[in-house]
């Protein structure tokens, strides 16, 4: 990379970290720190959900599959659109109606404190495994670009992510997510035409690609796999405790529904754009193999982007992929503080709770760094993401979603469905191959992970309905909901006012950061070569106009209140 790329990357890193740190004084309560005040605009929450989910695998996991298998990577990601539609229609509004700060809080109220503690400990463990796996791709991007060792990249990036997550809380996480979305979308719009120009156009991609490069499915990723992965995505997007915060932090079930639908729309469009660079790179350099495939996305960007823009996109890639890390760190700290520590010491003062919450982010961040350092020895990021997801995803997140809608499941039945689902899936993943010598295919593994917990939950539901006895846990939960709604009053008015102030501040930070980003694009356009000049300048102007519209929207809200 050129010296200008390093300067731009450091500048963008400073902008993102400054945006996150600017929320340090706003997260002065549990609700503001972990739920961003409870009235986040649905557009921001939806973009943040998209970036938190999208960033975990797009550049390294799906980029690797796109380079190796072509259109299959797009087909896989289209299942995420289907999952988002299901979440928007049914699951997201149900979470918002629960009036819980976190998913763990809902589990505690609906299913009991013992079940909640079991889920909390287990999800903390699984989340930290995922978070470590997601930190590795960020470090991989820097490693491919700069040549710095993967270990050094993991350590430095881990510390930076811990820094702005521990200070900014959920608002800091979401605003940086939106900035990353803007930068990366703009950068990819620049990369794609330049990449096609590099190989001689669309016809060159079609003509020179391997014979099966545009097949929707292949032997490893079959139609059965796509069906199972669509089910898995619906459960994972709707039930992952980190993503649940995006539905509970908006102001109404209608807004929560829009969060899911915005996610679905973005995943309807984005795979066709985002997967083109690694697919085109297969034509430029067909010699990559093994774990080297994981760097295909960035290698294409380095091949065509002019000086400066490589650094900007690299910075966007890093913090976009890192958004999954900081989202899960925020969740882990919320679960530990609000649902474990507070249940043991309910009389802890708010200032002490905030200290515990921020300390938890630091501790979990250190564990994340250690896990990330072990990823290469575990077979690479693709194997970890898909295998851990197949074994744990639906068994872990499906039962609480079922409890959102069921009157008949008890805390004990949900707990046993979870345990049995995990045990059966672990058996098929690890023990069955050892005992029989037969391993499940990728599709069979994913389908088993999706169907087994569903079958257990449905079986109990049918049996309980035949007895026509509503679960005592559900009756108690509904009564507590009724009493809580009656007790709302002045405290809610104060919270609503605080939430509105935090929202305005968040939008102002977003607009200012967009102005800086617009300026960077315009400056880079003026020093770019002819091929990249006009499109880069256009992007810079559009980002600037977007910043202006956010400023105007914020001022209208202030005038409306006056």
Buried (B, 14 or more C-beta within 10 A) or exposed (E): BEEBBBEBBEBBBEBBBBBBBBBBEBBBBBBBBBBBBBBBBBBBBBBBBBBBBBBBBBBBBBBBBBBBBBBBBBBBBBBBBBBBBBBBEBBBBBBBBBBBBBBBBBBBBBBBBEBBBBBBEBBBEBBBBBBBBBBBBBBBBBBBBBEEEBEEBBBBBBEBBBBBBBBBBBBBBBBBBBBBBBBBBBBBBBBBBBBBEBBEEEEBBEEBBEEEBBBBBBEEBBEBBBBBBBBBBBBBBBBBBBBBBBBBBBBEBEBBBBBBBBBBBBBBEBBEBBBBBBBBBBBBEEEBEEBBBBBBBBBBBBBBBBBBBBBBBBBBBBBBBBBBBBBBBBBBBBBBBBBBBBBEEEEBEEEEBBEBBBBBBBBBBEBBBEBBBEBEEBEBBBEBBBBBBBBBBBBBBBBBBBBBEBBBBBBBBBBBBBBBBBEBBBEBBEEBEEEEEEBBEBBBBBBBBBBBBBEBBEEBBEEBEEEEEBBEBBEEBEEEBEEEEEEEEEEEEEBBEBBBEBBBBBBBBBBBBBBBBBBBBBBBBEBBEEBBBEBBBBBBBBBBEBBBEBBEEBEEBEEEEE
